[in-house]
């Protein structure tokens, strides 16, 4: 039954993408088949083979070791701020800062020694060969697994001005469908703490979600904006050959110490941005709920509440109603559907960190099943939200000023494509969990 639900959800999501296509007559069969095959292969390898299980168990242990180091730094700083008692908001803020800074520093070290370049190049080669996509877009998609939605395009910056519309769509959708490593580790820390004492493999499933959503983003992007037939490969791919994937990244510093310093500095900027968004959106939700509460308290509005199946009017309640079909498509059971639908809607309306915070609370309260927790991990693991539209346009636009208007037109469609890629990843994973 789970297999049928997952397969049906995958087909339904691709059908929605096709309905939103700019050219429904051209369906990219090769890319879709190749992308789905790659997603299934990754899911089967990680979730159903002994080798994959052992490998990602070791990676999860490494992640926890890194997080222990981040916590040690957070504890040191928080104890200096408040030696006797650490207020919860300082504790959470310092942990987020520490986690992102440490991961950013480690990524900078990886680039300094050329390790991440080789990993990204290998992943891009696999996507290029399995789906037949171009070098530039496959490189950006592979980089998105490690970097943020504005940092990954830097790897293909020289090609952005001459990219086709379909390539731009794929690059942007990949940014919306994945998350930066530093932020991913924040999710791991947040959810592992909530699941303390429970037999929940949070880390391995989050890592799997990041990998699976990269080819999933290609599937959605190419259905919605199909590649143009007969495009000059010199324009649409890496100069010289679309089969060749070149990673040209300058070393982040003159020496190892300089690279570590630069990585920590970049991590601090990202961490402050994350904290600022959390403060802003939590405040916004509170204000919206206050206004909706006043409206819902009116006697004449009672029939509307009854129609929606709500006792009180709130943003979470409305999102739960709107996104309930999506929760159904990814395989959430009827008992948990409204709660998970609320998280999916919250992720799109605000950001995924707030949604994961809500999931952490549900885990602590044992409010949803383990299966629903796992499916939600996959569904939320992307930057597909309204605020990210501005971030992408502002980040990629200066790399190709002449394409800024086109980026702005593509951004809402790419954001939706990124969200559907995450939902499709959840539906596929749901067949194996």
C-alpha positions in Angstrom: 0.0 0.0 0.0 2.8 2.4 0.9 4.4 1.7 -2.5 1.2 2.4 -4.4 0.7 5.6 -2.4 4.3 6.8 -3.0 4.1 6.0 -6.7 0.7 7.7 -7.1 2.0 10.8 -5.2 5.1 11.0 -7.5 3.0 10.8 -10.6 0.5 13.3 -9.3 3.2 15.8 -8.5 4.7 15.4 -11.9 1.3 15.9 -13.5 0.9 19.2 -11.5 4.3 20.3 -12.8 3.2 19.4 -16.4 0.0 21.5 -16.0 2.3 24.4 -15.1 4.7 23.8 -18.0 5.4 26.6 -20.4 5.2 24.1 -23.3 3.2 20.9 -22.5 3.9 19.5 -26.0 7.6 18.9 -25.1 7.9 16.5 -22.2 11.6 15.7 -21.3 11.2 12.0 -21.1 15.0 11.2 -20.9 15.6 13.7 -18.0 12.5 12.6 -16.1 13.3 8.9 -16.4 17.0 9.5 -15.6 16.2 11.7 -12.7 13.6 9.3 -11.2 16.0 6.4 -11.7 18.8 8.3 -9.8 16.4 9.2 -7.0 15.3 5.6 -6.6 18.8 4.3 -6.8 20.0 6.7 -4.1 17.0 5.8 -1.9 17.5 2.1 -2.3 21.2 2.2 -1.7 21.0 4.3 1.4 17.8 2.9 2.9 17.8 -0.7 1.8 21.3 -2.0 1.4 23.8 -3.0 4.1 26.6 -1.1 2.4 24.5 2.1 2.2 23.3 1.7 5.7 26.8 1.2 7.1 28.2 4.1 5.0 25.6 6.6 6.0 25.6 5.4 9.6 29.3 6.3 9.7 28.6 9.7 8.1 25.9 10.3 10.6 28.4 9.5 13.4 30.8 12.0 11.9 28.1 14.6 11.7 27.4 14.1 15.4 31.1 14.5 16.2 31.2 17.8 14.3 28.1 18.9 16.2 29.7 18.0 19.5 32.5 20.4 18.6 30.0 23.1 17.7 28.2 22.6 21.0 31.5 22.9 22.9 32.0 26.3 21.3 28.4 27.3 22.0 28.7 26.3 25.6 31.9 28.3 26.0 30.4 31.4 24.6 27.0 31.1 26.4 28.7 30.5 29.8 30.7 33.7 29.3 27.5 35.6 28.6 25.6 34.2 31.5 27.8 32.1 33.9 25.0 31.1 36.2 22.1 30.4 34.0 21.7 30.6 30.3 18.4 31.9 29.0 16.8 29.7 26.3 17.0 32.3 23.6 20.7 32.9 24.1 21.3 29.1 24.2 19.4 28.5 20.9 20.9 31.5 19.2 24.5 30.6 20.1 24.0 27.0 19.1 22.7 28.1 15.6 25.6 30.5 15.3 28.2 27.9 16.4 26.9 25.1 14.2 26.8 27.2 11.0 30.2 28.8 11.7 31.9 25.5 12.3 30.4 23.8 9.2 31.3 26.9 7.0 34.9 26.7 8.3 35.1 23.0 7.6 33.7 23.5 4.0 36.3 26.2 3.5 39.0 23.8 4.5 37.5 21.2 2.1 37.7 23.7 -0.8 41.2 24.7 0.2 42.5 21.1 -0.2 40.3 20.5 -3.3 38.3 17.8 -1.6 34.8 19.3 -2.2 35.7 20.2 -5.8 36.3 16.5 -6.5 33.0 15.4 -4.8 31.0 18.1 -6.6 32.6 17.2 -10.0 31.8 13.5 -9.4 28.2 14.2 -8.5 27.8 16.5 -11.5 29.2 13.8 -13.8 26.7 11.3 -12.6 23.8 13.6 -13.2 25.1 14.7 -16.6 25.4 11.1 -17.7 22.2 9.7 -16.2 19.9 12.6 -17.3 21.6 14.1 -20.3 21.6 17.6 -18.8 24.3 20.1 -19.5 27.6 20.6 -17.7 26.8 24.0 -16.2 23.4 23.1 -14.8 24.6 19.8 -13.4 27.5 21.5 -11.7 25.3 24.0 -10.0 22.9 21.3 -8.9 25.7 19.2 -7.4 27.1 22.2 -5.6 23.7 23.0 -4.1 24.0 19.8 -2.0 26.8 21.6 0.0 26.4 25.3 -0.7 23.5 27.7 -0.4 21.2 28.9 -3.2 23.3 32.0 -4.0 26.7 30.4 -3.3 26.3 27.4 -5.7 25.7 29.5 -8.8 29.2 31.1 -8.2 30.7 27.9 -9.6 29.1 28.5 -13.0 29.1 32.3 -12.9 30.8 32.7 -16.3 28.0 30.7 -18.0 25.0 32.3 -16.4 24.8 35.2 -19.0 24.5 32.7 -21.8 22.4 30.0 -20.1 19.1 29.0 -21.8 15.9 29.7 -20.0 15.6 26.0 -19.2 19.1 26.0 -17.6 18.3 29.0 -15.5 15.1 27.3 -14.3 17.1 24.2 -13.4 19.8 26.1 -11.5 17.2 28.1 -9.5 15.0 25.1 -8.8 18.0 23.2 -7.5 18.7 26.1 -5.1 15.1 26.0 -3.8 15.0 22.1 -3.5 18.2 21.7 -1.4 19.8 23.4 1.7 23.2 24.5 2.6 25.3 22.2 4.7 25.6 24.6 7.6 21.8 25.0 7.9 21.3 21.2 7.5 23.4 20.7 10.6 21.2 23.1 12.5 18.2 20.9 11.6 20.1 17.8 12.8 20.9 19.5 16.1 17.4 20.8 16.6 15.7 17.5 15.8 18.2 15.1 17.5 17.7 17.0 20.7 14.0 16.6 20.5 14.3 12.9 19.7 16.7 12.2 22.5 16.0 8.7 23.9 13.9 7.8 20.8 14.9 5.4 18.1 14.7 8.0 15.3 17.5 8.1 12.7 17.2 11.8 12.0 20.7 12.5 10.5 20.7 9.7 7.9 17.3 10.6 6.5 18.2 14.3 6.3 21.4 13.5 4.4 19.4 11.2 2.1 16.9 14.0 1.5 19.6 16.4 0.4 21.0 13.9 -2.1 17.7 12.8 -3.5 16.3 16.2 -4.1 19.1 17.3 -6.4 18.0 15.1 -9.3 14.4 15.6 -8.3 14.8 19.3 -8.9 15.9 18.6 -12.5 12.8 16.5 -13.0 10.4 19.3 -11.9 12.4 22.1 -13.6 12.6 20.4 -17.0 8.9 19.4 -17.0 7.9 23.0 -16.2 10.4 24.7 -18.5 11.5 22.0 -21.1 15.0 22.4 -22.7 15.0 24.0 -26.2 15.6 21.6 -29.1 18.8 22.2 -31.0 20.5 24.6 -28.6 24.2 25.2 -29.3 26.1 23.1 -26.7 28.8 25.8 -26.6 26.1 28.1 -25.1 24.2 25.7 -23.0 27.1 23.8 -21.5 30.6 24.1 -20.4 32.8 25.6 -23.1 34.4 23.0 -25.3 32.2 20.0 -24.4 28.9 19.5 -22.6 30.3 16.2 -21.3 33.2 18.0 -19.5 32.4 19.4 -16.1 35.0 21.8 -14.8 35.1 23.1 -11.3 37.0 26.3 -11.2 37.0 27.6 -7.6 39.7 29.8 -6.2 41.2 28.7 -3.0 39.5 30.5 -0.1 42.6 32.0 1.3 46.4 32.2 0.9 47.0 29.4 3.4 45.1 27.0 5.6 44.7 29.5 8.5 43.4 32.1 6.1 40.9 29.6 4.6 39.6 28.8 8.1 39.2 32.4 9.0 37.4 33.2 5.7 35.1 30.2 6.2 34.2 31.3 9.8 33.6 34.8 8.7 31.2 33.7 5.9 29.5 31.4 8.4 28.9 34.2 10.7 27.2 36.2 8.0 24.9 33.3 7.1 24.1 32.6 10.8 23.1 36.2 11.5 20.9 36.1 8.4 19.2 32.9 9.7 18.7 34.3 13.2 17.3 37.5 11.7 14.8 35.6 9.6 13.7 33.5 12.6 13.1 36.7 14.7 11.2 38.4 11.8 9.0 35.5 10.8 8.1 34.3 14.3 7.1 37.9 15.0 5.1 38.0 11.8 3.3 34.8 12.6 2.4 36.1 16.0 0.9 39.3 14.5 -1.0 37.5 11.8 -2.4 35.1 14.3 -3.5 38.0 16.5 -5.4 39.5 13.5 -6.9 36.2 12.5 -7.9 35.5 16.1 -10.0 38.7 16.2 -11.6 37.8 12.9 -12.4 34.3 14.0 -13.9 35.4 17.2 -16.7 37.2 15.4 -20.0 35.4 15.6 -20.8 35.9 11.9 -17.6 34.1 11.0 -18.6 30.9 12.8 -20.1 29.2 9.7 -16.8 29.6 7.9 -14.9 28.0 10.7 -17.3 25.1 10.7 -16.8 24.7 6.9 -13.0 24.7 7.3 -13.2 22.3 10.2 -11.4 24.7 12.6 -12.3 25.7 16.2 -10.3 28.9 16.0 -8.8 30.9 13.1 -5.0 30.9 12.9 -2.3 30.8 10.3 -1.4 27.3 11.2 -5.0 26.1 10.9 -5.4 27.7 7.5 -2.2 26.3 6.2 -3.2 22.9 7.5 -6.4 23.0 5.4 -4.7 24.3 2.2 -1.8 21.8 2.2 -3.7 18.7 3.4 -3.8 17.3 -0.2 0.0 17.6 -0.4 0.4 15.7 2.9 -1.9 13.0 1.4 0.2 12.8 -1.8 3.5 12.2 0.1 1.9 9.4 2.2 1.0 11.0 5.5 -1.6 9.0 7.4 -5.0 10.5 8.2 -4.3 10.9 11.9 -1.3 13.1 11.3 -2.3 14.8 8.0 -3.5 18.1 9.4 -0.5 18.7 11.6 2.0 17.8 8.9 0.1 19.9 6.3 0.5 22.8 8.7 4.3 22.3 8.7 4.5 22.1 4.9 2.5 25.3 4.6 4.6 27.0 7.3 7.8 26.1 5.5 6.6 27.7 2.2 5.0 30.8 3.9 7.9 31.5 6.3 10.9 29.1 6.2 11.9 25.5 6.8 13.7 26.2 10.1 10.4 27.4 11.7 8.7 24.3 10.3 11.4 22.0 11.6 11.0 23.7 15.0 7.4 22.8 14.9 8.3 19.2 14.0 10.7 19.1 16.9 7.8 20.0 19.2 5.7 17.3 17.8 8.5 14.7 18.3 8.9 15.8 21.9 5.1 15.5 22.5 4.9 12.2 20.6 2.1 13.9 18.6 2.8 12.1 15.3 4.0 8.7 14.2 7.7 7.9 13.4 6.8 7.4 9.7 5.2 10.8 9.6 8.3 12.3 11.1 10.6 10.7 8.5 8.4 11.8 5.6 8.3 15.3 6.9 12.1 15.4 7.1 12.2 14.8 3.4 9.3 17.2 2.5 10.7 20.2 4.3 14.4 19.8 3.4 14.7 22.7 0.9 14.8 26.5 0.7 11.5 26.6 -1.1 9.8 29.5 0.5 8.6 33.0 -0.4 11.5 34.8 1.3 14.0 32.8 -0.8 12.7 34.3 -4.0 14.1 37.6 -3.1 17.3 36.0 -1.9 17.9 34.2 -5.2 17.1 37.2 -7.4 19.3 39.4 -5.3 22.1 36.8 -5.2 22.1 35.6 -8.8 21.1 38.9 -10.5 24.4 40.7 -10.1 26.2 37.7 -11.8 24.2 38.3 -15.0 22.6 41.8 -14.8 21.1 41.4 -18.3 19.1 38.3 -17.1 17.7 39.9 -14.0 14.2 40.4 -15.4 14.1 36.8 -16.6 15.3 35.5 -13.2 12.4 37.5 -11.6 9.9 35.9 -13.9 11.2 32.4 -13.4 11.7 32.6 -9.6 8.1 31.9 -8.4 7.8 28.9 -10.8 11.2 27.7 -9.6 10.3 28.0 -6.0 7.2 25.9 -6.5 9.3 23.4 -8.5 11.8 23.2 -5.7 9.0 22.5 -3.2 7.4 19.8 -5.4 10.9 18.2 -5.8 11.1 17.9 -2.0 7.6 16.5 -1.8 8.4 14.0 -4.6 11.5 12.9 -2.7 9.3 12.4 0.4 6.8 10.3 -1.7 9.6 8.1 -3.0 11.2 7.7 0.4 7.8 6.8 1.8 7.7 3.6 -0.4 10.9 2.3 1.4 10.3 3.5 5.0 
